[in-house]
Amino acid sequence: MGTLLVLLLVVVGGWVAWKLYKKPDANDDGKIDHNDALVAVKEVAEDIKVKAASVADVNKDGKVDLGDVKAVAAKVKKGRKKKV
């Protein structure tokens, strides 16, 4: 579990570094500082939130709600076969 967490942190850190590499001076103040890193982190967090919502929206109705949970439960029930 710890290895997975470290891998996830490395991937997110790389994603933030890539955002900083593409546009190092995000707030156009003439210098690269912690404010630019903060902008990159906020962009990555928003991207992750959008991707997570699209994955969690199983029934593709545009929102994550109880209907998605019911759709997943129906898929799990349908996927199991009874033992003979």
C-alpha positions, -999 to +999 in steps of 0.1 A: +000+000+000+029+023+008+045+017-026+012+026-043+009+058-023+045+068-032+039+060-068+007+082-068+026+111-052+054+108-078+029+108-106+010+139-092+044+156-086+054+149-122+021+163-134+027+195-115+063+197-128+050+192-163+025+221-158+053+243-145+075+233-175+048+242-200+041+276-185+067+285-159+054+320-151+017+313-148+007+346-131+028+367-155+046+387-128+081+383-144+095+357-120+090+320-113+081+316-076+058+296-052+027+314-066+033+299-100+037+265-083+004+271-065-013+279-098+000+246-113-011+226-083-046+241-085-048+233-122-037+197-115-063+194-087-090+206-110-080+181-137-080+153-112-114+163-099-129+164-134-114+130-143-125+114-111-161+127-116-161+113-151-150+079-139-175+079-110-204+089-132-213+053-142-247+060-157-235+091-176-262+114-164-238+143-157-237+139-119-224+115-093-253+103-072-272+073-058-281+062-093-244+056-100-241+034-069-272+014-080-258+010-115-225-004-101-244-027-077-265-040-106-234-047-126-218-066-097-250-087-091-252-095-128-216-104-130-217-131-103-227-167-111-242-190-086-222-220-076-237-253-084 
